[in-house]
């Protein structure tokens, strides 16, 4: 047997193992879904700045991991909800479709149900609920969001709350800026914050 023939046999066997593993994973996922063994489903999504991840419970979308948020940290965060986590893209089809439409500039408002289970109650929750009301293309300052949440002096605490937003993009913390219009911090990084604001027409191309 030639070396080339041996490599071809190894490749064929490897392809067979990969297909068998993929089929086994598909059957396992289908059974887990059918028997309601999954509390948190997640999958990847494509964005203009890289691959992110999105997760949902039966209540709704619970977490969005932006491209700079590594998978281990994303899954660790989901573990605060339940250890029964599985990659199930089909359960997130609707959310993926809305994200695609948003990134293509075709969607200005999300129609997704949200699960606020990763949001601490109290001021953080009030800040994020206030932020969720900011319309497409609009911006607010940290102080304005803090005031809407009931404490106009707590703009630094509002910034901290926004920095821990588990559902970015859908809860649009990128629309909150520093007083005077400076971008301020963003969990997805300044490049992504600027990109999202430009997408929405809230920031010039300069």
C-alpha positions as CSV (number, residue, x, y, z in Angstrom):
1,X,0.0,0.0,0.0
2,X,1.4,3.4,-1.0
3,X,1.7,6.3,1.5
4,X,-0.9,8.2,-0.5
5,X,-3.4,5.3,-0.3
6,X,-2.8,5.0,3.4
7,X,-3.6,8.7,3.8
8,X,-6.8,8.4,1.8
9,X,-8.0,5.5,3.9
10,X,-7.2,7.4,7.1
11,X,-9.1,10.5,5.8
12,X,-12.1,8.3,4.9
13,X,-12.1,6.7,8.3
14,X,-11.8,10.1,9.9
15,X,-14.7,11.4,7.9
16,X,-16.8,8.5,9.0
17,X,-16.0,9.0,12.6
18,X,-16.8,12.7,12.3
19,X,-20.2,11.9,10.7
20,X,-21.0,9.4,13.3
21,X,-20.1,11.8,16.1
22,X,-22.2,14.5,14.5
23,X,-25.1,12.2,14.2
24,X,-24.8,11.0,17.8
25,X,-24.7,14.7,18.9
26,X,-27.8,15.4,16.8
27,X,-29.7,12.5,18.4
28,X,-28.6,13.5,21.9
29,X,-29.8,17.1,21.3
30,X,-33.1,15.9,19.9
31,X,-33.7,13.6,22.8
32,X,-32.7,16.3,25.3
33,X,-35.1,18.8,23.7
34,X,-37.9,16.2,23.5
35,X,-37.6,15.2,27.1
36,X,-37.1,18.8,28.3
37,X,-33.7,18.1,29.8
38,X,-32.3,21.5,28.7
39,X,-32.8,24.7,30.7
40,X,-30.5,26.9,28.7
41,X,-30.0,26.6,24.9
42,X,-27.3,28.5,23.1
43,X,-25.7,28.9,19.7
44,X,-23.3,31.1,17.8
45,X,-24.2,34.1,15.6
46,X,-22.3,36.0,13.0
47,X,-21.8,39.8,13.3
48,X,-19.8,42.2,11.1
49,X,-17.1,42.2,13.9
50,X,-16.9,38.5,14.5
51,X,-18.7,35.5,16.0
52,X,-20.8,36.0,19.1
53,X,-23.1,33.7,21.1
54,X,-26.7,33.9,22.3
55,X,-28.6,31.9,24.9
56,X,-32.2,31.5,25.9
57,X,-34.3,29.8,28.5
58,X,-38.0,29.1,28.1
59,X,-38.7,32.6,29.3
60,X,-36.6,34.3,26.6
61,X,-33.1,35.5,25.6
62,X,-31.0,35.4,28.7
63,X,-27.5,36.3,27.5
64,X,-25.7,37.6,24.4
65,X,-21.9,37.1,24.3
66,X,-20.3,39.6,22.0
67,X,-17.3,38.5,19.8
68,X,-14.7,39.5,22.4
69,X,-16.4,37.4,25.1
70,X,-14.8,33.9,25.1
71,X,-16.9,30.8,25.1
72,X,-15.7,29.5,28.5
73,X,-16.7,32.7,30.2
74,X,-20.0,32.7,28.4
75,X,-20.8,29.2,29.5
76,X,-19.7,30.0,33.0
77,X,-22.1,32.9,33.1
78,X,-24.9,30.6,31.9
79,X,-24.1,28.2,34.7
80,X,-25.5,30.7,37.1
81,X,-28.9,29.9,35.6
82,X,-28.6,26.1,35.4
83,X,-26.0,23.4,34.7
84,X,-28.4,22.0,32.1
85,X,-26.9,23.9,29.1
86,X,-26.8,22.6,25.5
87,X,-26.0,24.0,22.1
88,X,-29.4,23.9,20.4
89,X,-29.4,26.3,17.4
90,X,-33.0,25.4,16.4
91,X,-34.4,26.9,19.6
92,X,-32.8,30.2,18.8
93,X,-33.8,30.5,15.1
94,X,-36.1,33.5,15.7
95,X,-33.5,35.4,17.7
96,X,-30.8,34.7,15.1
97,X,-33.1,36.0,12.3
98,X,-33.7,39.2,14.2
99,X,-30.0,39.7,14.9
100,X,-29.2,39.2,11.2
101,X,-31.9,41.7,10.2
102,X,-30.5,44.2,12.8
103,X,-26.9,43.9,11.5
104,X,-28.2,44.3,7.9
105,X,-29.9,47.6,8.9
106,X,-33.4,46.1,8.3
107,X,-34.6,45.9,11.9
108,X,-34.9,48.9,14.3
109,X,-36.7,47.1,17.1
110,X,-36.4,43.7,18.6
111,X,-39.5,41.6,19.2
112,X,-37.8,39.1,21.5
113,X,-38.9,37.9,24.9
114,X,-36.2,38.4,27.5
115,X,-35.2,36.5,30.6
116,X,-33.7,38.9,33.2
117,X,-32.4,36.1,35.4
118,X,-28.7,37.2,35.1
119,X,-29.6,40.8,36.1
120,X,-29.2,41.7,39.8
121,X,-32.4,43.2,41.3
122,X,-32.5,46.8,42.4
123,X,-30.6,49.7,40.8
124,X,-28.9,47.5,38.1
125,X,-32.2,46.1,37.0
126,X,-33.8,49.6,36.9
127,X,-30.9,50.9,34.8
128,X,-31.1,48.1,32.3
129,X,-34.9,48.3,32.0
130,X,-34.5,52.1,31.4
131,X,-31.8,51.4,28.8
132,X,-34.1,48.8,27.1
133,X,-36.5,51.7,26.3
134,X,-34.0,53.8,24.4
135,X,-35.1,53.8,20.7
136,X,-33.0,53.0,17.7
137,X,-30.8,55.9,16.7
138,X,-31.2,57.7,20.0
139,X,-28.6,58.1,22.8
140,X,-28.6,59.1,26.4
141,X,-26.0,60.0,29.0
142,X,-25.1,57.8,32.0
143,X,-26.6,60.5,34.2
144,X,-29.9,60.5,32.3
145,X,-30.2,56.7,32.6
146,X,-29.3,57.0,36.3
147,X,-32.1,59.6,36.7
148,X,-34.5,57.4,34.9
149,X,-33.6,54.6,37.3
150,X,-34.3,56.8,40.2
151,X,-30.9,58.2,41.3
152,X,-29.6,61.0,39.1
153,X,-26.3,61.3,41.0
154,X,-25.4,57.6,40.6
155,X,-24.1,57.9,37.0
156,X,-20.9,55.9,37.9
157,X,-23.1,53.1,39.3
158,X,-25.2,53.3,36.2
159,X,-22.0,52.8,34.1
160,X,-21.1,49.8,36.2
161,X,-24.5,48.3,35.7
162,X,-24.3,48.8,32.0
163,X,-20.9,47.2,32.0
164,X,-22.5,44.1,33.4
165,X,-25.4,44.0,30.9
166,X,-25.9,40.3,30.0
167,X,-28.1,41.0,27.0
168,X,-26.2,43.7,25.0
169,X,-27.5,44.8,21.6
170,X,-31.1,43.8,22.5
171,X,-30.8,45.8,25.7
172,X,-28.9,48.6,23.9
173,X,-26.2,49.8,26.4
174,X,-24.2,51.0,23.4
175,X,-26.7,53.9,23.2
176,X,-25.5,55.3,26.5
177,X,-22.7,57.8,26.3
178,X,-20.6,60.0,28.5
179,X,-21.8,63.6,29.1
180,X,-20.7,65.6,26.2
181,X,-21.1,62.7,23.7
182,X,-17.8,60.8,24.3
183,X,-18.4,57.1,23.7
184,X,-17.4,55.8,27.2
185,X,-16.8,52.1,28.0
186,X,-18.4,49.2,26.3
187,X,-18.2,45.5,27.1
188,X,-17.8,44.7,23.4
189,X,-15.0,47.2,23.0
190,X,-15.0,50.7,21.6
191,X,-14.8,49.6,18.0
192,X,-18.0,47.6,18.3
193,X,-19.8,50.4,20.2
194,X,-18.9,52.9,17.4
195,X,-19.9,50.4,14.8
196,X,-23.4,49.9,16.3
197,X,-23.9,53.6,16.7
198,X,-23.0,54.2,13.1
199,X,-25.2,51.4,12.0
200,X,-28.1,53.2,13.8
201,X,-27.1,56.6,12.4
202,X,-26.3,58.0,15.9
203,X,-22.7,58.6,15.1
204,X,-21.0,60.1,12.1
205,X,-18.5,58.3,9.9
206,X,-15.5,60.3,11.1
